[in-house]
């Protein structure tokens, strides 16, 4: 799979959010998210998964990827911030 990424640097945004840690319930955590719009060619059109080797633990970390439209992502982000 040959990928090409073109980043639109004029769309850069930094978002700072405080929320309870998902890993450590009760711990207030500062999340800093850097966002840009990018065009990526060469990706599969359907859902796919990747496997990241974990030599010390054995096996691999499997991540499943799914495509979403930008409106759906923004809506979910807004709902999470409202909590």
N, C-alpha and C positions, 0 to 999 in steps of 0.2 A: 504494500500500500504506500504510494508516494503522495505525501501531503505538501501543500503549499499554503502558507498563512500570510494574509495581507492585513495589517493592523491599521485602522484609521485613528491615528494619535489625536486628532482633534476631538474625539469623543471620550477622552479619558475623564473618568469621575472617580473620586475617592469617597467611599461611604464608611462612616464610623457608627457602630451600633453597640449598645450595651445590652446584654441578655444573660440569663442564667445559663451556665455551661451545661451542654448536653452530656458531657463525660463526667462532670463532677457536680451533681445537683446541689443547688444552694450557693454555688460559687459564682459571683457576678464577674462576667468576662467582657473584655473589650475586643470586638471584632473589627478589623479594618479590611474592607473589601475594595480592591482596585478593579475598575471595569473599563473595558474598551469594546468598541465594535470591531469585529474582524470577519474576514471572509476566508473560509478554509475550503480548499478543493481537494478531492481525493478521499473524502470520508464515505463510509457506507451510507446508503439512503435509509436503511432500516435499523432497528435496534441491534446492538452488538455488545460484546463483552471483551474486557482485557484482563490479562493475568500478570500480576506483578510478583516476581519471585520473592520469597521470604526465607533466605538461607538460614538465618539463626533459628527461626521457628519451624521451618520445614513447610513445604507446600507453597501456595501462592495466595495473594489477595486478589479475589475476583471482583471486578467492578462492572456493573451492567449499565449501559448507556442507552438513553432514549432521547429522541428529539422532541422539543416543545416549542411552541411559537412564543415570541417575545411577550405578547400580552399575557399569556398564562403565567409566565415566570414572574413578571412584574406584579400580577395580582396575588400570587402566592407570597411574594416578598412583602407586599403591603399588609396582607393578613397576618403574617408572622410578626411584623413590627407593631401591629395593633394590640397584640396580646400583652 
